Amino acid sequence: MSVLEMLDKLDQIEILYEPIYSADGHRVVAYEVIGQVDSESGIINIEQITYEQDVPADIRAEIEQLFVRKSLQSVAHLISDVGLYIPCNPNLLVLDYGESYFTMLKELIDEQNLPQITLVMAEHKYTGEIDQLHHLIRYIKTYGVKIALSDVGSQTQLENLLMVEPAVLKINVGQLNYNLWGSQNHAFATIRALAVKMGTLLLIEHIETVYQLQHGWKNGARFFKGPYLQLPDKQFNSRDSLKERFRSECEQFIATEKKQLLHKYEEMKRLEKKICTIVEQVNPSGSQQNKLMQLANALQNCAFRIYICDNNGFQTSPNIRRKEGKWEIQEAAQGKNWSWRPYFLLNIIKLAKDHKGDLSSVYSDIETGELTRTYSMALANGEFLFIDIAYDYLYEHNIVN
C-alpha cells in the first residue's frame, strides 16, 4: 500500500483491544491497542507502518498519533480502573521532543489517569541518541506514565534497558521454540534476573498453547496475553471472563511444579547425605592425596572434580579431575586462590558458621563448558571441600536447574 493510499484509509482504521491478564488475580488488568487497515494485499498493522523507513517521518508520526487518538477517544472514560498499552515509536517521539504526542495524551486522558497509560516502545528499533530518549522518558514518567519495551531478546542492548528503566519487558513467547527452550534459557534467565534487580515486570505475549503459558508462569512472568487466552476485540470485555479457567490451569501448574520441586529436593538431600557419609568415613585433607583419591573413587558416579581450600580461598590440594573415565591429579591447581569468585567468601563463612553443606546454583564450568553444580562443605580441620557434580548425574536425577 502506498503512502497516499494509506492516508486515504486513515478513517477506516479498525481499533482492537487485546486483554492482558495477571498471574496473581487471573483477571484482565490492561488492554493493548492494535490498529489495522484492510487492503488488497491483506490486513496491515498500523504500528508496523510507523517503522517503515520509506515513509517520511512526519507522515508516520501523523498516522501514529491519529491511530492513538482514535483508540483513546472511545475508551478514555473506562481506564480509571484498567491499564492501556499504546504504541509509541521512539524515533517519532523525539522528532519534537515528545510535545505533540504527550500533548495529545493530556488532552484525552485526565491527568489522574495518566498512570494507567503504558507506552510500548521497540528499543532495538530506536536509531537516535539514547540520552535524548532517556531525558524525554524521564519527563514523561513524572506524570506517572509507564514504559514497556517490546520484543525483548537477543537484539536488546542491556545498557539501553538499564538507562530507560522500563516498568514492563514484553517477551514474545512465540519466538521460543518448545524444543529450544533449554538452549534459550540462559538468555531468558538473564533477562529475568535483570528484571528482578530493576523491579521490572515481565509480560509474555503471543501465547498460543497452554505449554507457553506454563513456561511464562514458571519463569516469573506477571502478565500474559495471546490467542490462547483471548483474541483482540473492538471493546473491553469482562475482566473476570477467564478467571475460573485461568485459576484452574494455574492450580495444575502449581501441582506439577510442586511435584517436580519435591523430587529435586529429595534427590539433592540424597546426594548431600551420600557425600557427607563418605566424607565422614574418608576424612580427607588438602595434604593427603591418597585420601582425596579414595574420596574421588567413592564419588565417581556423581563427581568430576574435587579439591580443598583454606578459609581464604587458597587451594591446599591439587585438583582430582575425572577425564575420559579416569581420575588424574592436577598439581598445577594447588595454591590458586578463588576468593575473586562472587559469593565465595560469604559461602565460606556460611559453611563454617552453619555447619552444613551447600549445593550451588547451576553454572557453566569454565574448563568443560558443561553445566554443573558444586557441593561445598566445611571439614573438621578448618579446610573446605568442593565437589563439582557431573552434568550427567544432574540430568539423570533431574537436578540440573
C-alpha positions as CSV (number, residue, x, y, z in Angstrom):
1,M,0.0,0.0,0.0
2,S,1.4,3.4,-1.0
3,V,1.6,6.4,1.4
4,L,-1.3,8.1,-0.4
5,E,-3.5,5.0,-0.2
6,M,-2.7,4.7,3.5
7,L,-3.6,8.4,4.1
8,D,-6.9,7.8,2.3
9,K,-7.7,4.9,4.5
10,L,-7.0,6.5,7.9
11,D,-10.7,6.9,8.6
12,Q,-11.0,3.2,8.1
13,I,-8.6,2.2,10.9
14,E,-10.0,-0.6,12.9
15,I,-9.2,-0.4,16.6
16,L,-8.9,-3.6,18.6
17,Y,-8.1,-4.1,22.3
18,E,-6.2,-7.2,23.4
19,P,-6.6,-8.2,27.1
20,I,-3.6,-8.6,29.3
21,Y,-4.1,-11.0,32.2
22,S,-2.3,-11.0,35.5
23,A,-0.7,-14.1,37.1
24,D,-1.9,-13.1,40.6
25,G,-5.5,-12.1,40.1
26,H,-6.2,-14.2,37.0
27,R,-8.1,-11.3,35.5
28,V,-7.7,-8.6,32.9
29,V,-5.5,-5.7,34.3
30,A,-4.9,-3.9,31.0
31,Y,-5.5,-3.9,27.3
32,E,-3.1,-3.4,24.4
33,V,-4.2,-1.3,21.5
34,I,-3.9,-2.8,18.0
35,G,-4.7,-0.8,14.8
36,Q,-5.2,-2.3,11.4
37,V,-6.4,-1.4,7.9
38,D,-7.8,-3.8,5.2
39,S,-6.0,-3.5,1.8
40,E,-5.9,-5.6,-1.3
41,S,-2.8,-7.3,-0.1
42,G,-4.3,-8.1,3.3
43,I,-4.5,-6.7,6.8
44,I,-1.9,-4.0,7.5
45,N,-0.8,-3.4,11.1
46,I,-0.6,0.4,11.8
47,E,2.3,0.0,14.2
48,Q,4.4,-1.7,11.6
49,I,3.7,1.3,9.2
50,T,5.2,3.7,11.8
51,Y,8.5,1.9,11.4
52,E,8.6,1.9,7.6
53,Q,11.7,3.9,6.7
54,D,10.4,4.6,3.2
55,V,7.6,6.7,4.5
56,P,8.5,10.3,5.6
57,A,8.8,10.6,9.4
58,D,6.3,13.4,9.7
59,I,3.7,11.4,7.9
60,R,4.4,8.3,10.1
61,A,4.1,10.5,13.2
62,E,0.7,11.8,11.9
63,I,-0.5,8.3,11.3
64,E,0.6,7.1,14.7
65,Q,-1.0,9.9,16.6
66,L,-4.2,9.7,14.6
67,F,-4.4,6.0,15.4
68,V,-3.6,6.6,19.1
69,R,-6.1,9.4,19.3
70,K,-8.9,7.3,17.8
71,S,-8.1,4.4,20.2
72,L,-8.2,6.6,23.3
73,Q,-11.3,8.6,22.4
74,S,-13.6,5.5,22.7
75,V,-12.2,4.2,26.0
76,A,-10.8,7.2,27.8
77,H,-13.7,7.1,30.3
78,L,-13.0,3.4,31.1
79,I,-9.3,3.4,32.0
80,S,-9.6,4.7,35.6
81,D,-9.7,1.1,36.7
82,V,-7.8,-0.7,33.9
83,G,-4.5,0.0,32.2
84,L,-4.0,0.7,28.5
85,Y,-0.8,-0.2,26.5
86,I,-0.4,2.1,23.4
87,P,2.3,2.0,20.7
88,C,4.9,4.7,20.6
89,N,7.7,4.7,18.1
90,P,10.6,6.3,19.9
91,N,12.1,7.6,16.7
92,L,8.9,9.6,16.0
93,L,8.5,10.6,19.7
94,V,11.8,12.5,19.7
95,L,11.1,14.5,16.5
96,D,9.6,17.4,18.5
97,Y,10.8,16.2,21.9
98,G,7.5,14.4,22.5
99,E,5.5,17.6,22.6
100,S,2.8,16.6,20.1
101,Y,2.4,13.1,21.3
102,F,2.3,13.9,25.0
103,T,0.1,16.9,24.5
104,M,-2.4,14.6,22.8
105,L,-2.3,12.2,25.8
106,K,-3.0,15.0,28.2
107,E,-5.9,16.3,26.1
108,L,-7.6,12.9,26.0
109,I,-6.8,11.4,29.4
110,D,-7.4,13.1,32.8
111,E,-4.0,13.7,34.5
112,Q,-5.0,11.5,37.4
113,N,-5.4,8.6,35.0
114,L,-2.1,9.0,33.2
115,P,-0.5,6.3,35.4
116,Q,-2.9,3.9,33.7
117,I,-1.1,4.5,30.4
118,T,1.9,2.4,29.3
119,L,3.8,3.5,26.2
120,V,5.1,0.4,24.3
121,M,8.4,1.0,22.5
122,A,10.8,-1.2,20.5
123,E,14.1,-0.2,21.9
124,H,16.1,-2.2,19.4
125,K,14.5,-0.2,16.6
126,Y,15.5,3.2,18.0
127,T,18.2,4.8,15.9
128,G,18.8,8.1,17.7
129,E,20.9,9.1,20.7
130,I,19.8,7.1,23.7
131,D,20.5,10.1,26.0
132,Q,17.9,12.2,24.2
133,L,15.3,9.5,24.5
134,H,16.3,8.9,28.1
135,H,15.7,12.5,29.1
136,L,12.3,12.6,27.3
137,I,11.2,9.4,29.0
138,R,12.2,10.7,32.4
139,Y,10.0,13.7,31.8
140,I,7.0,11.6,30.7
141,K,7.4,9.4,33.8
142,T,7.0,12.4,36.1
143,Y,3.3,12.2,35.1
144,G,3.1,8.5,36.1
145,V,3.1,7.2,32.5
146,K,4.9,3.9,32.3
147,I,7.2,2.5,29.6
148,A,7.2,-1.1,28.2
149,L,9.9,-2.4,25.9
150,S,8.6,-4.8,23.3
151,D,10.3,-7.9,21.7
152,V,13.0,-8.0,24.4
153,G,15.6,-10.6,23.4
154,S,18.9,-11.1,21.6
155,Q,18.6,-7.6,19.9
156,T,18.1,-5.8,23.2
157,Q,21.0,-3.7,24.3
158,L,21.3,-4.1,28.1
159,E,22.8,-0.7,28.7
160,N,19.8,0.9,27.0
161,L,17.5,-1.2,29.0
162,L,19.2,-0.1,32.2
163,M,19.0,3.5,31.2
164,V,15.4,3.5,30.2
165,E,14.3,1.6,33.3
166,P,11.0,0.3,31.9
167,A,8.1,-0.8,34.0
168,V,7.5,-3.8,31.8
169,L,9.5,-6.1,29.5
170,K,7.5,-7.8,26.8
171,I,8.8,-11.2,25.6
172,N,7.3,-12.8,22.5
173,V,7.0,-16.5,23.6
174,G,6.2,-17.4,20.0
175,Q,9.9,-16.9,19.3
176,L,10.8,-19.5,21.9
177,N,10.5,-22.8,20.2
178,Y,9.4,-25.5,22.7
179,N,12.3,-27.8,21.6
180,L,14.8,-25.0,22.1
181,W,13.8,-23.7,25.5
182,G,16.7,-25.4,27.1
183,S,19.3,-23.7,24.9
184,Q,17.4,-20.3,25.2
185,N,17.0,-20.5,28.9
186,H,20.3,-18.7,29.5
187,A,19.1,-15.6,27.7
188,F,15.7,-15.8,29.3
189,A,17.2,-16.3,32.7
190,T,19.5,-13.2,32.2
191,I,16.5,-11.0,31.2
192,R,14.5,-12.4,34.2
193,A,17.4,-11.7,36.7
194,L,17.9,-8.2,35.3
195,A,14.1,-7.5,35.5
196,V,14.1,-8.6,39.2
197,K,17.0,-6.3,40.0
198,M,15.3,-3.3,38.2
199,G,11.9,-4.0,39.7
200,T,10.6,-4.5,36.2
201,L,7.7,-6.9,35.4
202,L,7.6,-9.5,32.6
203,L,4.8,-9.7,30.1
204,I,4.6,-12.8,27.9
205,E,2.8,-12.2,24.6
206,H,1.6,-14.3,21.6
207,I,0.7,-17.2,23.9
208,E,-0.9,-19.9,21.7
209,T,-0.7,-23.0,23.8
210,V,-1.0,-24.0,27.5
211,Y,2.7,-25.0,27.4
212,Q,3.7,-21.5,26.5
213,L,1.5,-20.1,29.3
214,Q,3.1,-22.6,31.8
215,H,6.6,-21.6,30.6
216,G,5.9,-17.9,31.2
217,W,4.3,-18.7,34.6
218,K,7.2,-20.9,35.7
219,N,9.7,-18.2,34.7
220,G,8.3,-15.5,36.8
221,A,6.1,-13.5,34.3
222,R,3.5,-11.3,35.9
223,F,1.4,-10.6,32.8
224,F,0.1,-12.7,29.8
225,K,-1.7,-12.2,26.6
226,G,-2.3,-14.1,23.3
227,P,-4.8,-16.0,21.3
228,Y,-4.7,-19.0,23.8
229,L,-6.2,-16.6,26.4
230,Q,-8.4,-14.2,24.4
231,L,-8.4,-12.7,20.9
232,P,-8.4,-8.9,20.5
233,D,-11.8,-7.3,20.4
234,K,-13.4,-4.0,19.4
235,Q,-14.4,-3.4,23.0
236,F,-13.4,-4.1,26.6
237,N,-14.7,-7.5,27.7
238,S,-15.5,-8.7,31.2
239,R,-12.3,-8.6,33.3
240,D,-13.2,-11.9,35.0
241,S,-14.2,-13.7,31.8
242,L,-11.3,-16.2,32.2
243,K,-10.8,-16.1,35.9
244,E,-12.0,-19.7,36.7
245,R,-10.2,-21.3,33.7
246,F,-7.0,-19.4,34.3
247,R,-7.1,-20.2,38.1
248,S,-7.7,-23.9,37.3
249,E,-4.8,-24.0,34.9
250,C,-2.5,-22.3,37.4
251,E,-3.5,-24.8,40.1
252,Q,-2.4,-27.6,37.6
253,F,0.9,-25.7,37.1
254,I,1.3,-25.4,40.8
255,A,0.7,-29.1,41.4
256,T,3.1,-30.1,38.6
257,E,5.8,-27.7,39.9
258,K,5.5,-28.8,43.5
259,K,5.8,-32.4,42.4
260,Q,9.0,-31.6,40.5
261,L,10.4,-29.5,43.2
262,L,9.8,-32.2,45.8
263,H,11.6,-34.7,43.6
264,K,14.5,-32.3,43.2
265,Y,14.6,-31.6,46.9
266,E,14.7,-35.3,47.7
267,E,17.4,-36.0,45.1
268,M,19.5,-33.2,46.5
269,K,19.1,-34.4,50.1
270,R,20.0,-37.9,48.9
271,L,23.2,-36.6,47.2
272,E,24.1,-34.5,50.2
273,K,23.7,-37.5,52.6
274,K,25.8,-39.7,50.3
275,I,28.6,-37.1,50.2
276,C,28.6,-36.4,53.9
277,T,28.6,-40.1,54.8
278,I,31.6,-40.8,52.5
279,V,33.5,-37.7,53.7
280,E,33.0,-38.7,57.3
281,Q,34.4,-42.2,56.5
282,V,37.4,-40.9,54.5
283,N,38.2,-37.8,56.5
284,P,40.1,-36.1,53.6
285,S,42.5,-33.1,53.9
286,G,44.4,-31.0,51.4
287,S,47.8,-32.6,52.2
288,Q,46.6,-36.2,51.8
289,Q,46.3,-37.0,48.1
290,N,45.6,-40.7,48.8
291,K,42.5,-39.8,50.8
292,L,41.3,-37.4,48.1
293,M,41.7,-40.2,45.6
294,Q,39.8,-42.5,47.9
295,L,37.0,-39.9,48.1
296,A,37.0,-39.5,44.3
297,N,36.7,-43.2,43.7
298,A,33.8,-43.4,46.1
299,L,32.0,-40.5,44.3
300,Q,32.9,-41.4,40.7
301,N,29.3,-41.8,39.6
302,C,28.4,-38.2,40.6
303,A,31.6,-36.0,40.7
304,F,34.1,-35.0,38.1
305,R,36.4,-32.7,40.1
306,I,37.3,-32.5,43.8
307,Y,39.6,-30.0,45.6
308,I,40.1,-28.4,49.0
309,C,40.7,-24.8,50.0
310,D,41.6,-22.9,53.2
311,N,39.4,-20.2,54.7
312,N,40.9,-17.5,52.5
313,G,40.2,-19.4,49.3
314,F,43.7,-20.7,48.6
315,Q,43.7,-24.2,47.3
316,T,45.5,-26.5,49.6
317,S,45.2,-29.6,47.4
318,P,45.6,-30.4,43.7
319,N,42.5,-30.9,41.6
320,I,41.4,-34.5,41.4
321,R,39.9,-34.5,38.0
322,R,38.0,-37.2,36.2
323,K,38.9,-37.3,32.5
324,E,37.9,-39.9,29.9
325,G,36.8,-42.2,32.7
326,K,39.9,-42.0,34.8
327,W,40.9,-39.8,37.8
328,E,44.0,-37.7,37.4
329,I,45.9,-35.4,39.7
330,Q,46.4,-31.8,38.5
331,E,49.2,-30.4,40.7
332,A,49.2,-27.0,39.0
333,A,45.9,-26.1,40.6
334,Q,47.4,-26.2,44.1
335,G,48.0,-22.7,45.6
336,K,45.5,-21.0,43.4
337,N,43.1,-18.5,45.1
338,W,39.4,-18.5,44.4
339,S,38.2,-15.6,46.6
340,W,37.6,-13.5,43.5
341,R,34.6,-15.6,42.6
342,P,31.3,-13.9,43.5
343,Y,29.9,-15.0,46.9
344,F,32.9,-17.3,47.6
345,L,34.0,-15.7,50.9
346,L,30.4,-15.4,52.0
347,N,29.9,-19.1,51.2
348,I,33.0,-20.0,53.3
349,I,31.6,-18.0,56.3
350,K,28.2,-19.7,56.0
351,L,29.8,-23.2,55.7
352,A,31.8,-22.5,58.8
353,K,29.0,-21.0,60.9
354,D,26.1,-23.1,59.8
355,H,28.0,-26.5,59.9
356,K,26.2,-27.8,56.9
357,G,27.0,-28.3,53.2
358,D,25.7,-26.2,50.3
359,L,24.8,-27.1,46.7
360,S,25.3,-24.2,44.4
361,S,23.0,-23.0,41.6
362,V,23.7,-24.3,38.1
363,Y,26.5,-22.6,36.2
364,S,28.7,-23.4,33.2
365,D,32.1,-24.9,34.1
366,I,35.0,-22.8,32.8
367,E,37.1,-25.7,31.7
368,T,34.5,-28.1,30.3
369,G,31.7,-25.7,29.3
370,E,29.2,-28.1,30.7
371,L,26.5,-27.2,33.3
372,T,27.4,-28.2,36.8
373,R,26.7,-27.6,40.4
374,T,29.2,-27.5,43.2
375,Y,28.7,-29.1,46.6
376,S,30.8,-27.5,49.3
377,M,31.2,-28.2,53.0
378,A,33.5,-27.4,55.9
379,L,35.9,-30.1,57.1
380,A,36.8,-30.9,60.7
381,N,40.4,-29.5,60.2
382,G,39.2,-26.0,59.2
383,E,39.5,-26.6,55.5
384,F,36.7,-26.6,52.9
385,L,35.9,-29.3,50.4
386,F,34.5,-28.6,46.9
387,I,32.9,-31.3,44.8
388,D,31.9,-30.4,41.2
389,I,28.9,-32.6,40.2
390,A,28.9,-34.1,36.7
391,Y,26.2,-32.9,34.3
392,D,25.2,-36.5,33.5
393,Y,24.3,-37.1,37.2
394,L,22.4,-33.8,37.4
395,Y,20.4,-34.6,34.3
396,E,19.7,-38.2,35.3
397,H,18.4,-37.1,38.7
398,N,16.6,-34.0,37.3
399,I,18.5,-31.5,39.4
400,V,20.1,-29.5,36.6
401,N,18.1,-26.4,37.4
